[in-house]
């Protein structure tokens, strides 16, 4: 088939695909520990999303199974006795809906013009459904692959990857494959991921009191909102302090916020710009901006050390230059830093969580050592958050999984054959011969984890066609 024929065939599924996708996006498939049990390990929403995929798979005549302690759905197509398995690895879970949505509610998907809005539309339900319809397109055409094709739908990618750890232990690793949880063209390399938890007691006993400071919900999201509850000394003019905060906001037009007086306390809110934590340079960290303002005042003890660490040492520090961690690899690029979760509570346990994306050539020990050297007066303990599948990943650039998919994308887009490296982490890194492949087109903004998350409707069948031909070429 020609490229045009692959694309034309995918277009015939567009109406049916969008119907399924809108239903899928309406499911709030966010980790919910309050409703989790053995049958639904990550709660009601994620269980509903997994069951949705079971239902459409059976509707369309596929062999469908729940595996890995009910955390993973697999859909198989091709010979059961095949010596090789080609895996397509996706996830149904999404980050929380969050604030600042203005087009629609996060789980009330809506198509406006060529945009489909909804939490998870970009990361990664549209591309998951596109990969499903790519396989359906091949099945409907009567394609008989030599390898077994297995769609692997996980459910804990946005958290701890417990689903894939169980899957690999109990089922085993596909021979090769891709995850449509990335970008075009093909992504043979993904940076390592390290999260450090900095834990301390939030003391604030002077005349300037920091009662609470909070920003961020996820390690892998740049905080878009930060709040602080402060108490001023009796001889400090409240209106003057609020005017200084207003002036600070005006001096940095890309941020905004509000300050309010409430029964002896001043409540500060600052709005930055949320972004995926893998690309912190695309965001404005509300937590470090708010800490930078408060750093000019006379908070004492650990409150001051906390503000110093955030508002000076880690403010505008996305490439690690302030903590001696500037590092660049010619293939994989730069190390990046995201202060993802921040919590200070006076006289109780407090925590800062920092997420690093790092290339081959620098070690976790080196990163940890540099953070320890730049703690200042913050009396804290640092813990490495043990996670599954976090080392840098790189597939041989001459492997057919790289060259074939790169060639197919180039044909469909009339571009030069090439590849890219990702700061993000997809399930592809769990396969020795695994790559990320789609569905982020280079000319489209990265909207994952952001308010008003959307995908371009016209790109979904284009993605389906590219996936379909890629699966076909790698399994025939």
C-alpha positions in Angstrom: 0.0 0.0 0.0 1.1 3.6 -0.6 1.2 6.2 2.1 -1.9 7.8 0.6 -3.8 4.5 0.9 -2.8 4.0 4.5 -4.0 7.5 5.3 -7.3 7.1 3.3 -8.1 3.8 5.0 -7.5 5.3 8.5 -9.9 8.2 7.7 -12.8 5.7 7.3 -12.5 5.0 11.0 -12.6 8.6 12.2 -16.2 8.8 13.3 -16.2 5.5 15.1 -12.8 6.3 16.7 -14.0 9.7 18.0 -17.1 8.2 19.5 -14.9 5.7 21.5 -12.4 8.4 22.4 -15.0 10.8 23.8 -16.3 8.1 26.1 -12.8 7.2 27.1 -11.9 10.8 27.9 -15.0 11.2 30.1 -13.6 8.5 32.5 -11.7 10.2 35.4 -8.9 7.6 35.4 -6.9 9.2 38.2 -5.2 7.1 40.9 -7.7 6.9 43.8 -6.4 5.1 46.9 -9.7 5.6 48.7 -11.5 3.2 46.3 -8.6 0.8 45.6 -8.7 -2.9 46.4 -7.4 -6.2 45.1 -9.8 -6.2 42.1 -9.2 -2.6 41.2 -5.7 -1.8 42.5 -5.7 1.9 41.6 -9.3 2.8 42.3 -12.7 3.2 40.5 -11.7 5.6 37.7 -8.8 3.6 36.5 -10.7 0.4 36.8 -13.5 1.9 34.6 -11.0 2.9 32.0 -9.4 -0.6 31.9 -12.8 -2.2 31.6 -13.7 0.2 28.8 -10.8 -1.2 26.8 -11.8 -4.8 27.6 -15.3 -4.0 26.3 -14.3 -2.5 23.0 -11.7 -5.2 22.4 -14.3 -7.9 22.8 -16.8 -5.9 20.8 -14.3 -5.9 17.9 -13.5 -9.6 18.1 -10.0 -9.5 19.7 -8.6 -11.8 22.3 -8.6 -9.8 25.5 -7.2 -10.6 28.9 -6.6 -9.0 32.3 -3.1 -9.8 33.7 -0.5 -8.6 36.2 -2.8 -8.7 39.2 -5.6 -7.0 37.3 -3.4 -3.9 36.6 -3.0 -4.5 32.8 -5.2 -5.3 29.9 -3.7 -7.0 26.9 -5.2 -7.4 23.4 -3.5 -10.0 21.2 -3.6 -10.5 17.4 -1.5 -13.0 15.4 -0.2 -16.5 16.0 -0.2 -17.7 19.6 2.9 -19.9 18.8 5.0 -17.0 17.4 8.5 -16.9 18.6 8.5 -13.1 18.7 6.0 -10.6 20.2 5.7 -7.0 19.0 4.4 -4.9 21.9 2.6 -1.6 21.8 2.6 -0.2 25.4 0.2 2.5 26.5 -1.4 3.7 29.8 -5.0 4.6 30.8 -4.2 6.7 33.9 -3.9 10.5 33.8 -2.8 13.2 36.1 -5.6 15.0 38.2 -7.8 17.4 36.4 -6.3 20.4 38.2 -7.4 24.1 38.3 -7.5 26.8 35.7 -9.5 24.9 33.1 -11.6 27.5 31.1 -12.7 25.7 27.9 -14.4 22.8 29.5 -14.2 20.7 32.7 -11.3 18.2 32.7 -13.5 15.1 32.3 -16.1 16.7 30.1 -14.4 16.3 26.7 -15.4 18.8 24.0 -14.5 19.3 20.4 -14.2 22.9 19.3 -13.1 23.4 15.8 -10.1 21.1 15.2 -9.3 20.8 18.9 -10.4 18.0 21.2 -10.2 19.2 24.8 -10.1 16.9 27.9 -7.7 15.7 30.6 -5.6 12.9 29.0 -6.4 13.8 25.4 -2.7 14.5 24.8 -1.3 12.1 27.5 -2.2 9.7 26.3 -5.7 8.6 25.5 -5.9 9.9 21.9 -2.7 8.0 20.9 -3.8 4.9 22.8 -7.1 4.8 20.9 -5.2 5.6 17.6 -2.9 2.5 18.2 -6.0 0.4 19.0 -7.6 1.5 15.7 -4.4 0.9 13.9 -4.5 -2.7 14.9 -8.2 -2.9 14.1 -7.5 -1.5 10.7 -5.0 -4.3 10.1 -7.3 -7.0 11.4 -10.2 -5.7 9.3 -8.0 -5.9 6.2 -7.2 -9.6 7.0 -3.5 -9.0 7.7 -1.8 -12.1 9.0 1.4 -11.2 11.0 4.3 -13.5 11.5 4.9 -12.0 15.0 2.3 -11.9 17.7 1.0 -8.3 18.1 0.2 -7.4 21.7 -1.4 -4.1 22.8 -0.4 -3.7 26.5 -2.6 -1.2 28.4 -1.1 -0.3 31.8 -2.6 1.8 34.6 0.1 3.3 36.8 2.4 5.2 34.5 1.7 8.6 36.1 2.7 7.2 39.5 5.0 4.3 40.3 4.9 1.9 37.3 3.7 -1.0 39.6 1.7 -2.3 36.7 4.6 -2.8 34.4 6.9 -4.2 37.1 4.3 -6.9 37.7 3.7 -7.4 34.0 7.4 -8.0 33.2 7.8 -10.3 36.3 4.7 -12.4 35.6 4.4 -12.3 31.8 7.8 -11.3 30.4 9.2 -8.8 28.0 8.0 -8.4 24.4 10.8 -9.0 21.9 10.5 -5.4 20.6 7.9 -2.7 20.2 7.0 0.9 20.8 5.0 3.1 23.1 2.8 5.8 21.5 3.4 7.9 24.6 6.0 10.1 23.1 6.7 12.1 19.9 7.3 11.8 16.2 9.7 11.0 14.7 11.0 7.9 16.5 12.5 8.2 20.0 15.2 5.6 20.6 16.5 7.3 23.7 14.9 8.5 27.0 16.7 10.2 29.8 17.0 8.8 33.3 14.5 9.9 35.9 15.4 10.5 39.6 13.2 12.0 42.3 14.7 13.1 45.6 12.5 13.7 48.7 13.9 16.4 51.0 12.3 16.0 54.4 12.6 18.4 57.4 10.8 20.0 60.3 9.1 23.3 59.3 10.1 25.5 62.2 9.1 29.2 62.2 9.2 30.8 65.6 10.2 34.4 65.0 8.1 37.5 64.6 7.7 36.7 60.9 5.8 33.4 60.8 5.4 31.1 57.9 2.5 28.9 58.8 2.2 27.0 55.6 3.5 27.0 52.0 2.2 24.6 49.4 2.8 24.1 45.6 2.5 21.2 43.2 0.6 17.9 43.2 2.9 15.7 41.1 6.7 15.3 40.8 6.4 15.3 37.1 4.4 18.5 36.8 5.8 22.1 37.1 3.6 23.7 39.8 1.3 26.3 38.3 -0.1 27.5 41.6 1.5 28.2 45.0 0.0 29.4 48.2 1.4 30.7 51.5 -0.1 31.5 54.9 2.1 34.1 56.7 1.8 36.2 59.8 3.5 39.5 60.1 5.1 41.2 63.1 2.7 43.6 64.9 4.7 46.7 63.8 4.7 45.8 60.0 2.1 47.6 57.9 -0.2 45.0 56.3 -1.2 47.2 53.4 2.5 48.0 52.6 3.3 44.2 52.5 0.4 43.5 50.2 1.4 46.4 48.0 4.9 45.1 47.8 3.5 41.7 46.7 1.4 43.4 44.1 4.5 45.2 42.8 6.5 42.0 42.7 3.8 40.4 40.5 3.7 43.5 38.2 7.5 43.4 37.8 7.2 39.8 36.4 4.3 40.1 33.9 4.2 36.3 33.1 3.1 35.5 36.7 0.0 36.7 38.6 -1.6 36.3 42.0 -3.5 37.8 44.8 -2.9 38.6 48.5 -5.6 38.7 51.1 -5.7 39.5 54.8 -7.8 37.1 56.9 -8.0 37.3 60.7 -4.4 38.0 61.4 -3.0 36.0 58.6 -2.1 37.0 55.1 -2.9 34.4 52.4 -0.8 34.7 49.3 -1.6 32.9 46.0 0.7 33.0 43.0 0.0 31.7 39.5 2.9 30.6 37.3 2.7 28.3 34.3 2.2 24.6 34.6 4.1 22.3 32.2 5.2 18.7 32.0 8.0 18.1 34.5 10.2 16.6 31.8 10.4 20.1 30.2 10.5 22.5 33.1 11.9 25.2 30.8 8.4 25.4 29.3 6.8 26.4 32.7 7.1 29.0 35.4 7.4 27.3 38.8 4.9 29.1 41.0 6.5 27.7 44.1 10.0 29.1 43.5 8.6 32.5 42.4 6.5 32.8 45.6 9.5 31.7 47.7 11.6 34.3 46.0 9.2 37.1 47.1 9.1 35.9 50.7 12.9 35.5 50.9 13.3 39.3 51.2 11.6 39.2 54.6 12.9 38.2 58.0 11.6 34.7 58.5 13.9 32.7 60.7 15.1 29.1 61.4 14.0 26.5 58.9 11.4 28.8 57.3 14.2 31.0 56.1 16.4 28.0 55.0 13.4 26.6 53.2 12.7 29.9 51.3 16.5 30.2 50.6 16.7 26.8 49.1 13.6 27.4 46.9 13.7 31.1 46.2 17.4 31.4 45.5 19.2 28.0 45.1 16.4 26.5 42.9 14.7 29.5 41.4 15.2 29.6 37.6 17.4 26.5 38.0 15.9 24.2 35.3 19.3 23.2 34.0 21.0 22.8 37.4 23.4 25.6 37.0 22.9 26.9 40.6 23.7 23.5 42.1 26.6 22.5 40.0 24.7 20.0 37.8 25.0 21.5 34.3 25.5 18.4 32.2 25.1 17.8 28.4 25.4 14.7 26.3 25.8 15.2 22.5 23.0 12.6 21.7 20.7 12.8 24.7 21.0 16.5 25.6 20.8 18.4 28.9 20.1 17.4 32.5 16.9 19.2 33.7 15.5 19.9 37.2 11.9 20.3 38.3 10.8 21.2 41.9 7.5 19.4 41.6 6.0 19.2 45.1 6.5 21.6 47.9 5.0 21.5 51.4 6.0 23.5 54.4 4.0 23.2 57.6 5.0 25.1 60.8 6.2 22.8 63.5 5.6 19.5 61.7 6.9 17.3 58.9 7.6 19.2 55.6 8.9 18.1 52.2 10.4 19.3 48.9 10.4 16.8 46.0 12.8 17.4 43.1 12.6 15.5 39.8 15.7 15.2 37.6 15.8 14.1 34.0 19.4 13.1 33.1 21.3 11.7 30.1 23.8 8.9 29.9 27.1 9.9 31.5 26.1 11.2 34.9 25.1 9.1 37.9 22.3 9.3 40.5 25.1 9.4 43.1 26.6 12.6 41.5 23.2 14.2 41.4 22.5 13.4 45.1 25.9 14.6 46.1 25.4 18.0 44.5 22.0 18.5 46.1 23.5 17.7 49.5 26.3 20.3 48.9 23.7 23.0 48.2 21.3 22.5 51.1 22.5 25.6 52.9 21.0 25.8 56.4 18.1 23.5 55.6 18.4 20.8 58.2 16.9 18.0 56.2 17.4 14.4 55.2 17.4 13.4 51.5 15.8 10.2 50.3 16.0 8.7 46.8 12.5 7.7 45.7 12.9 4.1 44.5 11.1 3.7 41.2 10.9 1.1 38.4 12.5 1.7 35.0 14.2 5.0 35.7 17.7 4.5 34.2 18.6 6.2 30.9 17.5 4.2 27.9 19.1 4.1 24.5 18.4 1.7 21.6 21.0 1.2 18.8 20.3 3.7 16.2 20.8 1.0 13.5 18.2 -1.3 15.0 15.3 -1.9 12.5 12.8 -0.7 15.2 14.5 2.7 14.9 15.2 2.8 11.2 11.9 1.4 9.9 9.7 3.6 12.1 11.8 6.7 11.2 11.4 5.9 7.5 7.6 5.4 7.8 7.2 8.7 9.6 9.3 10.5 7.0 7.2 9.1 4.2 4.0 10.1 5.7 5.1 13.7 6.5 7.4 14.3 3.5 10.3 15.1 5.9 13.9 14.0 6.4 14.4 10.7 8.1 15.7 11.4 11.7 15.1 10.6 15.4 14.9 12.6 18.6 15.6 12.0 22.3 13.0 12.4 25.0 13.2 14.1 28.5 10.0 12.1 29.4 9.8 8.5 30.3 7.5 6.1 28.5 7.0 2.4 29.0 9.3 1.9 25.9 12.3 2.2 28.2 11.3 -1.2 29.7 12.1 -3.1 26.5 15.6 -3.7 25.4 14.4 -2.9 21.8 11.7 -0.5 22.8 11.2 3.1 21.4 8.7 5.8 21.8 6.8 6.6 18.6 4.2 9.3 18.4 1.8 10.7 18.6 3.2 14.2 19.3 3.8 16.0 16.0 6.7 18.5 16.1 4.6 21.5 15.1 2.0 21.0 17.9 2.4 22.4 21.4 3.0 19.9 24.2 -0.2 20.0 26.2 0.2 17.0 28.5 -0.5 17.8 32.2 -1.6 21.3 31.4 -5.0 23.1 31.8 -7.1 22.9 28.7 -5.2 19.9 27.5 -6.1 19.2 23.9 -5.1 17.3 20.7 -5.8 18.2 17.1 -8.6 16.1 15.8 -7.2 15.9 12.2 -4.0 14.4 13.6 -5.6 11.4 15.1 -6.3 9.4 11.9 -2.9 10.5 10.6 -1.4 9.0 13.7 -3.5 5.9 13.2 -2.2 5.4 9.7 1.4 5.8 10.7 1.0 3.3 13.6 -0.8 0.8 11.3 2.0 0.9 8.7 4.6 0.7 11.4 3.1 -2.4 13.0 2.6 -3.9 9.6 6.2 -3.4 8.5 7.6 -4.7 11.8 5.5 -7.9 12.0 4.9 -9.1 8.5 
